[in-house]
Amino acid sequence: MVLAWGYRLAGTGELTLRVYDSNSPGRDDIELSTNISTPAAGLPIRHNLNIAHPVRGFFAVTYRARVPAAV
């Protein structure tokens, strides 16, 4: 599992998610990308993750910002 921290959406429909991958410490160039201009089943997701198999999909989870408690 990775954490998306930024994105780019080109006018062509090319969506690129910038992600943090705990399996690649120190790297800030990890990305997932696909073209969302014509959604269809089986769209390829390109990536440079440190894995040998393809990425099958991604999903959003509920998030609410919080200020950390003082230690």
Summary of the structure (lengths in Angstrom):
residues: 71
radius of gyration: 14.4
end to end distance: 28.5
largest distance: 48.8
contacts: 117
relative contact order: 0.21
helix: 0%
strand: 30%
